Structure formats: structure tokens, C-alpha cells
Amino acid sequence: MNPISDDNRKKIIRLIIRCAKLAPHASENSQSKIEDISSNLTLYLDSDDGVWPDYRKTVPFDFILREFQQRLNSLEAENPDDVFSKTYRILERAGFNPEMMAKDNAVRFVGKPKKALKILNKNISDYSLSLVETDNGGILLKLGKQFKGSEVLSESDFTKIFSKSLAAEPAIKTWFDNLIGGAHSFATEDIEFGGVPTPPSTTTSIPSTPSVSTPATPETQRLTDAKSFPSELLKLIEESRNLWPSGTRDIITEQVISLDLREDDSDDPNKEPPCKPVWREMPPDPRMSRIDAYNIVDSGRPSAPDGFGWSVSDLSESNDPETFRKTQLVTWPRFHIISGQKGVRRVLPDAQPEGWVLNETKPQKCSLFKQGFLLRIPSLSAEAVVIGYNILSPTSEIEVPEKVRFFKDSADGLYMEIQDYNSGLHADCTFTVTQAAPPYSTYGGDSAASNLFSCDLTFNDYKSGKGEQYGNYQAQNVILQGSGSADADKVLDNQQITGEMKIGEAIEQLYGWLYNWFCEDIPRNQDDMIGKYLSTNAGACRHRAYIMFLALNRLGLPCRMVGSTCHAWSEVWNPDTGSWVELDLNGCEEPRPEDQCPSCLVKNPFYNKMRDGELIRCCPEGYRMEGTECVAIDGSGDKVDTIECEKCIPRVCPEGYDCNPILDKCVPDCAKLYGAGWHYHVERDECVNCDNEGSNLEWDGEKCACKECPDDYEMDADGNCVDENGLISGDAPRGFYFDKELNQCYPRPDCRKKEGTKFNPTTGECECPPLTLIKEGESVQILRRWDSMTGKCEQERQCAPDEKLVYDPVLGDYVCKKIETDPDPNLPDPIISTPSDIPDEEEEEVEEEVEGLKIDRDAKGTPKLPGDRYVKTSDGATQLQRPSDSSGWVLVSKKDLRLSGRDSNNKRYSGVWDYSDLYGVSEWLKEQMDDKLVSFKEATQGQGGYFMAFSVKPDSSEADNHWDVVKSSIDSIKYGIGKAKDGDSTSWQDIGKTANEVPAEWGLDFPEGKVWILTQQG
């Protein structure tokens, strides 16, 4: 009877199907391995011949499945079915540090381009990608036939191909420079090439009025354009569309080339979307580029996840008056309303008012327009006026539309209409609109907010007619629909704000409350949404603007919700000035550079804010402002004097959360929230209980890891799991190990029964580690196997001096592989892993010598250590720059160094972040190794060579166990101690001497202890 179950049979069949799919595009060498896997799996399923019947009964199925899965996974990784994946895999094996780009449509690498191309041509027949040389490597991508004929292309090759275009237009060269550099977004309309000149960099300057052609209508001026891109260039760009990721937004006309390659962020509702530039000249705060404006809210809507939806009074999105109300939030550029309705007013182009600032929208395609509809477009501010527009045709044969009009709605949203728009003719045209607005300081930023906080009128004063009145204010039951009025009353009760309060003080109080709301656990799809907002104080920018909208409009002061492509804020009427003020209530996006604070601190919303001509003052930590006094928040009634507002204040976290200074965010106290046994998992950003993750797991301080021993057992000095009576566990006598393939904990085998073997957690077996010896001055590696007949590790084969032992995951075994010699004497530059490794241009650099290395410090004195350095293995010399001669040098990176297992207090060892050379190992072991059991000589630089020496306390099983932990922990450092990715770059040697037989200057303890030498190979 066949013992294979139906479920297990399906698993084997799936592996056979994978073999069939992989074989057609696999290399010749791999095809034979795939055929062998497929045939063996087929025989394993049903063959009654030979060993197969006994094999099915005696060999555990999990072992069979894991063995063949590992082999097939490795073969699939080595034989990807597309040219980009193949390129990436080959360059990765060759040490070129490749990176997939543009949604896997290009590969960037670091190293010599010609060498990389030689390797690719050798491994891939009819290689089809073009190689573009960059400063430190190259980019492989698909280019048109115009680029064929040269193996390695450079920027100069592009220059030659486009010489005529480049001579006429520097913008083209910028476009290709950015393309080669892998920029996310670029557009040549940012370069002056004709049409409306780019305004100067300062926002306060006023460009000269553009030249004007015959106006499209008596009211609206069309601004002229003068130059066009060559048709040859446009043709080449059209043919290169296969370079661009799917979803790329592009505009390609004779006057405009614009590509937006930015990928959309995740759909996380708590995260603000990315900002999209809409203005040619960057505004003072790019996040607050006014597009959407609303003056009606419908609260308590069950269909809206946030519990509210926005609209504009007297406005319909279509002929169906209910369509607008069904929309939670519609954002530019796809916002249309029907033409001819009463809810909009016609606005005519005006001359630029004195002192106002000009700006122009970025080009957009005319395909956004619809016949009979108005298109909402960005406006600089609520008071912005239209100066003129420009429409560009993709070709000279197509005449651009002529009948253009502009409108505003009751929330001062700006609209554009092309009455003679024809989608068949004009879809590929592009348009821009030039506008003028008051200086930013009059309606936005700290200055405008300070003016608003200084308003001494009460809300009742304003409602009685005092102050500058807003003339188009709707009735409250129109503005606050649904449960809006009731929800607004809850907000006012929560903050104890009434109509008798001064407008400035009340807005200041709401502003300070909402500015630092939490971004964790924002309510969604709840029954009582307003109650949830008020109880959690959690919300993104749109939620905060909603709360401000409810409160102020309920008190009778006009307030709007305004938004851009990435942010939302409040627009509040200032009765003192008779104008609208933008009030930024912060959000959940990354803070602007000028708002950044140290870890677990946030910007103080009142820092540098004015009220009545004086700086606003704050309360110390633990106190809150009540009137003009600071009162203790613990209810004791203690009062203290106000203090000068600091720029940054402690981040306040929700109940059950604490600010993590490393992550710089509020993280849950899982034990407090869910009970004992729950812990915060940083990588998964959630609370986990190891009991729910699997059997025999426990928390190791970072993640769920295998218990050292079963419950009620402890590890003794001999490495056995024993109970209180000294009896060894029958389930896991030597403890557990974690099988990554099967994601489970399994009993660890007793390798003491096989002398000389070490436990390999990858295979779960006791194996004889490869041995490295120095013979006649050359390093020789020897593969050994456990021999059950002799009861010890026996030599199986010896690699030649020019070979090294490498683990082959396909074969599941070690093989001797010839060491490749690099004809290029130069090592690659270290790859800087984070932008922080690159000093800012404005920072003052201070250099100092620390242990032979140059340590850069910025103006604040913070060390800026690079992630890599070079070490010369003959004498231990170190340097950050690549050596002119690479012979005998290794490139090492920083790694997380730690001892495996637990210390004398039964706690897991913490990591030490240091360089993975012998110097870093020395520093690591000084912190974690028990010097009462093992002694060592630190690595030093000098004529005596670069090595470490160890002596082990004799006749001590505890010392032997600790030495095994130290040695195996060093061996387990990823990629060895040095640069090598396909094997260790270290060498261990038992020199056959005791500590009293080696030089005294080594300083080794335990005179009778055996001495080991650790060297690092070049």
C-alpha cells in the first residue's frame, strides 16, 4: 500500500509542474538537474521498483519535500524567465551589487561596465539590453535601434545622437541626464524653452507680463509660445515608451515633454498621499497648493469610512443633484461640474495687482476637459485672479481651441471651461493658467496665523455684525448637514468653548489641541465617529480640518476645508482683515525639514507665534493653560508661571502607547493593552504572542524564537535539557532550533555523538565543518565527512590552492570552486548604505583621528561613520578610500555581531553594531565573551601580522561549550568576516601549542590551554 496521502501527493505533483515550467528557459547545465529532480519525484510517487517502496516508508515526507523544494528554489533563482531578472541574478553572483529599477524594467549596478557586459554576454545568448554608463557603474535597459552599434553607451553617445536637438534645446540634455540618473519625476517644462518665461526663483518678484497674441475671447488672454522640440526627438521618445513603468503619466507635445514616474504609495488610510507639484514656481509650502475647497459637510454618513462627506453650496457635479452628495472627496484633476449652473460665478482675467505674486500651473493635458463641463484647476489662494492662459498643440497641423472661460464657486474653487473643445482634435493639447495672488504672508504661514490669534472680537460680536463680514455665508443648517450641528456641539463641549470667547483665543485653543493629534489607531467605519475622534484625539489632516470646520461654523464664523493632492487644512475668515487665512493643523506625513525635532519630540505649534504683537507663551510639561495661568494637569490645582515656548515638546502618545526613541513614534505597550505574554514586534509593527505563533516559541527581545529547552527543563553546563531532578528531556535533549524553511521549532540533534561535527541550523544536521590549513605558505581548504565506520570526521577531498569550498544550494553540498582573479587591480568603492553617510554641503566638517581612522563630525559634533572600510590582511592597516592596489585588501561592512545562546543570567546576548573585521570582532568579544573561560589576543596593526589568538581554559566542559559558542558565532557572521558572499574569508588554525608556548606579548591566560589562531584572508 502506498503510504503517501492525497495532500502530500498534491505537493509532489506541484513540484513536478514547477520543473516542467522551469525547464524551457533554464541553462543547459540546469536542465539536467531539473530533469533529475522531476524523474526522481515521479518515481517517488508511484514506482514499485528498486528502493522506492522502502524509501516512501522509511524516509519522512517532510525531509523529501524540503530537500527537493530547496533544490528547485535555487534553480528557479538561477534561471529567471525574463532578461532583467537574469541580468540581476548574474550581476549579483558576480559581486556588482545590482538594483532593480522602474518596476523591474531596468537594472542598475556598481562596478566596471565593460566587465559586467562581458559577463552578461557570456552567460546570456543574444543579450538584448543596452548598457548606459554612469559615474560608478551602469544601467541596463531596453533602448531603440538608434542606440545599437556600441556596447557601452555614455551620456556623450546620447549627445551625438541628439546633437541637433541638444544644440537647440538644453532642456533635452537635462531630461536624459535625469533619466540615466534614475530620477523619479522630471519634466522639461521646468526649463526655459519658450512660451511663458519661467519666473525668477524668489516668490516675491513679479515677472514681466508675457506677450499677448490675438485674444481667444474679448475677456480672456491667451499667452503665446515661440519654440518647439524637433520632430526627430519626439519620434525617438515615442519609440522609447517601453522604458517607462506601467501607469507612467506623460505629456509629449512639440512644446512640452513631461514624465511622472512616481509610484503611488500604499493605500494606508492613515498616511497622507504624496504631494504632486502643480505650480511651475514652487510655492512657500508646496503641500498647501490650493485645489479642493468645500463649505458644506454632511456628518454621520454611514457610507463614508471617515463619517463625513464634503460638498459646495449651490453646486451640482452633474445633472443629478444627488451625485455631489454621494461623493466623499473628489480631488483634482478629475473634478468636473456641469456648465451653466447658478452655483458658479464668471471671473474675468485681470491685470496683475501691485505687490501681488505671479505663478503658472504646470502643463496638463486637455484630455481632462469634457464638453459641457467645467474643470476645477489649482488656485494660488482664495483671492487669486486669473491673468491669462496658454494652450499648446502637439503638432502645427492642429489648431488650438479659442473659446476659454473661467469661473469660481461659493468656496472660491477655480474652474476652467473650453467651449469649443473637441476630444478628437484637442485631447493631446496641453494647457497652463497664469494667476496672481497676494503675498503669502497675508494669508498663510505663521504671520497670518498670528494675526488670526490676535482677533479680540467674540463670536457673538461677529454674529451681531461687528468686524468685516463675509457676504456669501449660508445658513447653518445648510453648512452643517446630517448630524453636523449635534457633532459640532460635542466638539465645543469637549473644549469648553462658547460664543462669549474671543475668536482669536478660541481658534488658538483649537489649533493647539488639533495640531498634535495622534496618527495611531485613527477611527474608521465606527458607529459614533465623532465620539471616537474626541475620545482618541487621533486623526490625519482631513480629520483635524473637519473638527475645526464643525466648531467654527457652529459658532457662526465662516470656515472651509481646503485640500491639495497631499494635504488638507482649514481656511478661516479673519473678521479683522476681511480675508481668508490658511490654518495648517499638521497631519500624518513626514515633517518638513524646518519642523523636524529630535526623537520623541514634536514641533510646538505655538513656537514663534505672535498674539497682539507679543510672542505667545507656554506652560511647562505637566501643566496646561487655563486663561492666562498654567495649572497642573494632575488635578492638584498647583499653578506656575508661563515660560517661553520651546521649538520642540515631548510627543504625547495615546493611552497604552509609549514613544520609542529609536523608532521615533508611539508604539503600543502590548502587555498593558492585551496582558502578559504580548510583545511589540518592530518589523511587523504589531503586538504578538509567541504562544499563538507556534509551539516551543518564546520572546527573545525582538521576535519569537525557539525556546532553549522544553517547558520545565533548563540547559545545564553540559548542554543538556534537564528537569529539577536532573533527568534529560526525551523530547528535545539538546534543545530546539528554528527551521526557516518549515517555519517551526525542531529538536536539535546531539552532535557530541559524532566527534568533531557541528550543528548546521540550515540543514538541521550534525556536519563536519570544512577545515582550512596553511601549507607551505598557501591556504588549503579540506572537505570532511562523518564516517560511521571510523566514528570521526574523515577527509573526503582537498581543494587546490587556487580553489575554495563553496556551498552549492542546488546540490545541497560543498564543492571546490576555482577562485576567480579580477584583472582590474582596483576594488569597487564602498556603497554608502544611507543618505546620512553623505555630509550635507552646508555642514562644517571636522576631522579627527580615532584608532587610525578619520571620523567625520558635523557641526553638532555627531560622528558620521561610513558603513564600509578597507582592511589590509597582512598588517591590519585600515582606510576608508579604496586602495590603489587591491592585493591583500578586503572590503568590510558593519554588521550586527552577537553571541548565540544565552548569558550566565539566562538572557539572550544583545547585538553589537561594529565593523565585521578582526578589530570589530575584538570590540564585540570584549563586551560579550567570558574571559574566565576563554582568553584572546586583540587584533593589532603592525609587522607581527593581522590576526587574533585564543586560549581555552583546559579540563572544563563549561569552557569548551563557551568556546564552541564563540567560534560558531564568529563563523555565522553573514558573508564571513570580510567581503566574500560565496564563502568565509576567515581561517581558523589549531597551531598545536598551549598558551605558555606562544609569545608572552600575546597576553593569553590559561598556560595549559589549547591555542587557536583566527586570520582574515585577502
Phi, psi and omega in degrees: 000133181285121184278358183283124180286167180297320180296316179292326177298319179297322180296320179292319180297322178298323177293320179296320178296320177298322177299316181296324180286329185280326189302317186301326183251012180277159177291163182300320179295321181286329183300322179294324178291322179294317178299321179295317178298313183298315182293319179295321178294322179296315178295322180299327182292312194225351186289136176255010181263157172060224187274352192296319179300315178292327181298319181294330184274325190262332183265125181303139182298321180302324179294315179300311183298313182296317182301311183283331174297317180298317180295316182290322177301317181294320179294320178295322178294326181279343184230062177296156187263005175233156189293330180289317178293321177299316179300313180301313184296317181293316180292327178295315179296329182274002175082028182264005178050059184287163179215127177285139182230166170049051180055048175066029177250012176197155180231124176256144181217168179242127180142192182283119183300317183294322178294318179298316181294324178297317179294320181294316179297329180289326186262341182233118179288145180052051183299129193254351184273149175267149182247122178252122184285136175241183184300319184237019179171235181192173176232130178254125182205174179268125177236162182291175184293342179296340185262003180284161178105351178225130183294312183241120180266151176228176178301327180294329177296319175297320181300319180293316183296322182253032187303318181294316180294318181294323179296327182274327188222104174299339181299327181294317179298319178298320180301313182285326174304314181293324179297314180295323181285355177077029181295150181282324186212134178205154182203133184285352177290349175283350180253140181289113180226007181138175182072216181289125181296146176294129179296156176300166187292331182280139183281347184269348181281161182238111180295160177292151181292128181296159177293153187237131174269191177299124186295149179292321175224166179301336186262327191253125181270132172261129182271140190276159170240160189234332190230163181222155174285150178297144181296330179299320180293315181300324179294317180296320180294319178299323181285344182261016182298336180294350177285338193267144178297156176298143181088002179296132178264125185222153171228120181228107176226181179294337182249343187227131169235114182223128177233134175239105183262008185293136177276146178292144176286176179295168181273023180298115182293342180274352184254134180290143179291163180290148179283137176247126182294134180238353182240143178297314178263122184299125179289169182304321175233099185300334180295329187258059175264102192298120176231299181269137176217130185227145179231013175224137174234141176249105185270158177071029181278118181292338182280347182258126180303328180277347181090008179205159177218153188249155173202179181239135184297144176061029185229139176237136180285334179210191178292341176272112184297341181275348184300317183297319185292339179279348184269124179287311179198118179252127184247154177300147012260013186258031182258117180235149169228155182290148181281152172089004181274162187284344185285000178236155179238143180287134174241135182256143177305145186230163172287154181293117179296150182297132179085351179278161187252135178270148170203163183228139178292153173291150182299138175229155181286144178289351177296347175293336183281154173228141180297126179087008180231154174263143179253126177284135182233162180298149174230142183297322179198178179296329181267003186301145177240150179274130177264320181180182181217171176214134175240128182249137181266144178292332177220161181288343181284338184263125177276137183281158177298156184241333187263099185237135178224158179233149183218161170231148175262187185290346175258015180062028168287139186259137183231153178231139178231134172249104187291326181259031179290132177235112186298330180289334182256322195253002186300326183268002173289162176235155182225152171224156179230129177262131183228165174230145180216160177298163176305144186303324184297342181277340182228354182215167177082187185297323184296313180293322178295319179298320177298321180292320179294341183271001182291119184267354177292145172274167177296323178293325176300313183295319181294335180276359176109001180280153181080177178287120184270143173275123192276352185241035186275128182277167177294153186296325180290344174276320182288316183253093183263169182065233178264023186302314182294316180295319179295322179296321178298324178295322178295313182295320178295321180299321183261000179055049179253134180231171179293344180279349181284153174294141182300315182298316181293319181294316179295322178298320179294314178296321180298312180296327179288313187281334189301319183248039170300159182282152175255002179266140174054050177292129183298145175209140174055044178257161180291312182249082187294317182296323177296322179293318179299316184286332181276333181260339187051041182239134178175150175277190186299320183292327179290322180293318178296326178296316180296317178297319179300313180300310187296310186289318180291330176293328178274358175095007178259125182302132179213141179238160168257124184237146182216159173243200177282353185218358189207159176224150181204176180262145173241114190244140178281128178260109183293340180286325184252345183067040181213164180273141181237131176277126181241107182277116182262016179070182181191204184252013175277171177296139181293151175295155182307321183286346180259000185289144180230164176300169183305137178064019170238151179230162181296135174283117184298340182259004179297127175067019177268147182250152170216124181055038176081002179235152178295136176292139179256159186237176177254150176295167178299136182095358180230155176229156183280125172234104188072245178245011183243153176262116184246138181299138182277354180276002178084005181285341182087000179297143180232144176225167179286155176289160180232167175293134184293126175280156181294320184237142179231159182301139176290127177265130183252156177296165178302130181088005179239151173227150179279125178269115185293337178283315180277342182056048175201165178283127179237151185288143167275091192297323180295322179290322184281321189239350178110177182299145179094352179262138183222156179271122179263112188297311185297322181270349179053052179201165176275135180230152173238118186299335178296334180271349184273336182158175182278151175061033178250150175213162182280128181255013181102340179229326186204176174277121181234164181296140173297151178292321180219163174299164178304142180072012176234152177227153179282126178268184184295339180268004179083019178257146174273112185235154176268188184294342178264004179084008180278136182280139179298137176275336181281317182214078184298332180248016179090195185241160169224159184260120177272108185293328182292316182264354176058045181216162175267134180232153177299138180275130181291158180270099183283353177292337179287346177238094187304132177089354180271159176233150179283131178252106183294342179290317182262344183074021185238160171273118186233154175277116181292145175302146183249135177245124180236154174261112180237121180053042175080001181241147180276127181234132180254138186235130176269130181237153179230151174284127181252113181291338180286315181270343179074031178201172178285126181244147179293130178259314175201158182242130177284152176289162180303332180264018178236163176219155179279129180228136178281124178262108183293336179289313179280342185066034186205166176273142177227155174275124182237135181295135179285121181282133178263135181266114180295340179278119183287350185267133173282152177292153175296147175299144177271118179285123191279335183224150178302335182293344178286345182261120184294141174293145183296330185274351183277145177279123183270131178237128181249140175217154182268124175230111179052043175083358181247146175276123179251117178280139173233143178276187185296339179271358179085011181278126179297141177235082184277135177290162181277351183220157172204164180258142177231132175269118190284348180282321182229001177082012178296147180231150175200155181273327181279152179294141180285151179292331176239119187280352184300123177082006179253148173232147177262121183243151180242165173283143181217167177273101183264130179202151173281142176282160179084209186229158179273188183295341177266013179063030176247144178294143180293141175277162181277152175240116182274107184206170178296144183270038171254182184295332175296314179296321177298321179299313180296320180297311184290332177299330181276326193243338184279144179276105184286356174277349181244324181224134178247150179213155174264125179293151175293136179225159178263137177159185183295335182288357178098173185245102182198170172237149177235143182231144170231141186248136179303124185284158174053042179221112179294328177296318178293320179298318180295318179295322178295321177299319179295315181298311184294315180293327179293320177294318181294334186272359177301129185304132181065025183072189181280332183258215188277336191304131178259345182249023178161165180293151173247028179240162180222126174258142177214125171276108188278001176071023180231162175259173186296330180281359180254002180252164182307138182296331182292349175291335175068033182275138174275183178057074185309327182267003183282146178294143183251132174244148178244133175245121178239160179243125187274147176268000000 
